[in-house]
Structures are given as C-alpha cells and as structure tokens.
C-alpha cells in the first residue's frame, strides 16, 4: 500500500519525536536565542520532510530531504554547544544525538532511494 500522507512516513514520525524531545529538553533554557534556534532547526527537519512530500515530485522531495539532512547537522552542532555551555547534561545530549543519528541515516537512505527512483523514471521517458 502506498503512503497517502507524510504523517505515515516513519522518518517524519521519528523527526516529530525528536522535535518534541528537543522542545522538552530546552524548556528551561534561559538563553532564548539559543533555545529558539535549536527548536527551529529541529522543527525544520520534520517540516522539510512534510513539505517535500507534499510537493508530489521526486525532484522537489529530494531538494527538501537534503535541506532536512542539513538541519540534522545544525542540530548536532547545537547539541554539542549546549553541552559545552552546560545547557543540557551529557546524558541528555547522548539521548538526543542517538535519535538524531538515526534520523540522519534514514534521511541519507531516503535521499538515495529517491535519486534512484528518479533516475529510473527519467530513463523510461
């Protein structure tokens, strides 16, 4: 059965879980600019997956998946800074990084599959 909505994509569901965890983990952070940026970066992961899916074209989907993959790197960098600044504990960092790495790997695999699928379709035309 084909996926009918981005909400059915496991990768989007995992990104949503990470986003909620990021929001929860930084809820008490007094550095508003930092908190805002890491929350926006984590939200960007799930939103770009959704937007790309909603465009209904492999080319557009690929573009947005690549942006989402870039946002995983931004969140990873910010999590390292959050530990350095003692905004989060090392155990919180490790938990979030574990989720983030899983999403990044899934995105890389998804990007590869969309590229292959796109090439197959283009070779038929």
C-alpha positions as CSV (number, residue, x, y, z in Angstrom):
1,X,0.0,0.0,0.0
2,X,1.4,3.4,-1.0
3,X,1.9,6.1,1.6
4,X,-1.0,8.6,1.4
5,X,0.3,11.2,3.8
6,X,3.7,12.4,5.1
7,X,2.3,11.5,8.6
8,X,2.7,7.9,7.6
9,X,6.4,8.2,6.9
10,X,8.4,6.6,9.7
11,X,11.2,9.2,9.1
12,X,8.7,12.1,9.7
13,X,7.4,10.4,12.8
14,X,10.9,10.0,14.2
15,X,11.7,13.6,13.4
16,X,8.5,14.7,15.2
17,X,9.5,12.7,18.3
18,X,13.0,14.3,18.2
19,X,11.4,17.7,17.9
20,X,9.2,17.2,20.9
21,X,12.2,15.9,22.9
22,X,14.2,19.0,21.9
23,X,11.4,21.3,23.0
24,X,11.1,19.5,26.3
25,X,14.9,19.3,26.9
26,X,15.4,23.0,26.4
27,X,12.2,24.3,28.0
28,X,14.1,25.7,31.0
29,X,17.0,27.2,28.9
30,X,17.4,30.9,29.8
31,X,19.3,31.6,26.6
32,X,16.2,32.4,24.4
33,X,18.2,32.9,21.2
34,X,19.9,29.6,21.5
35,X,16.7,27.8,22.5
36,X,14.8,29.4,19.6
37,X,17.5,28.4,17.1
38,X,17.8,24.7,18.1
39,X,14.0,24.4,18.3
40,X,13.6,25.9,14.8
41,X,16.4,23.7,13.4
42,X,14.8,20.5,14.8
43,X,11.4,21.7,13.5
44,X,13.0,22.2,10.1
45,X,13.8,18.5,9.9
46,X,10.2,17.3,10.1
47,X,8.7,20.3,8.2
48,X,11.0,19.8,5.3
49,X,10.2,16.1,5.1
50,X,6.5,17.1,5.1
51,X,6.8,19.9,2.6
52,X,8.9,17.8,0.2
53,X,6.4,15.0,0.3
54,X,3.6,17.5,-0.3
55,X,5.2,18.8,-3.4
56,X,4.5,15.4,-5.1
57,X,7.6,15.4,-7.3
58,X,10.7,13.4,-6.8
59,X,12.9,16.5,-7.7
60,X,11.2,18.7,-5.1
61,X,11.1,15.9,-2.5
62,X,14.8,15.3,-3.0
63,X,15.5,19.0,-2.5
64,X,13.6,19.2,0.8
65,X,15.1,15.9,2.1
66,X,18.6,17.4,1.5
67,X,17.6,20.5,3.5
68,X,16.2,18.3,6.3
69,X,19.6,16.4,6.2
70,X,21.4,19.7,6.6
71,X,19.2,20.6,9.5
72,X,20.3,17.4,11.3
73,X,23.9,18.7,11.1
74,X,22.8,22.0,12.5
75,X,21.0,20.4,15.4
76,X,24.0,18.1,16.1
77,X,26.3,21.1,16.2
78,X,24.0,23.0,18.6
79,X,23.7,20.0,20.9
80,X,27.5,19.9,21.2
81,X,27.4,23.6,22.1
82,X,24.6,23.0,24.5
83,X,26.8,20.6,26.4
84,X,29.7,23.0,26.3
85,X,27.6,25.7,27.8
86,X,26.0,23.3,30.3
87,X,22.5,23.9,29.0
88,X,22.0,20.1,28.9
89,X,23.7,17.2,30.6
90,X,25.9,14.8,28.7
91,X,23.2,12.0,29.1
92,X,20.6,14.3,27.5
93,X,23.0,15.1,24.7
94,X,23.7,11.4,24.1
95,X,20.0,10.5,24.1
96,X,19.2,13.3,21.6
97,X,22.2,12.5,19.4
98,X,21.1,8.9,19.2
99,X,17.7,9.9,17.9
100,X,19.3,12.5,15.6
101,X,21.8,10.0,14.1
102,X,19.0,7.5,13.4
103,X,17.1,10.2,11.5
104,X,20.2,11.3,9.6
105,X,20.9,7.8,8.5
106,X,17.2,7.4,7.5
107,X,17.4,10.6,5.5
108,X,20.5,9.6,3.7
109,X,18.9,6.3,2.8
110,X,15.7,8.0,1.7
111,X,17.7,10.5,-0.4
112,X,19.5,7.6,-2.1
113,X,16.2,5.8,-2.9
114,X,14.5,9.0,-4.3
115,X,17.5,9.6,-6.5
116,X,17.5,6.0,-7.8
117,X,13.7,6.1,-8.3
118,X,14.0,9.5,-10.1
119,X,16.7,8.1,-12.5
120,X,14.6,5.1,-13.3
121,X,11.6,7.3,-14.2
122,X,13.8,9.6,-16.3
123,X,15.3,6.7,-18.2
124,X,11.8,5.5,-19.2
125,X,11.0,8.8,-20.7
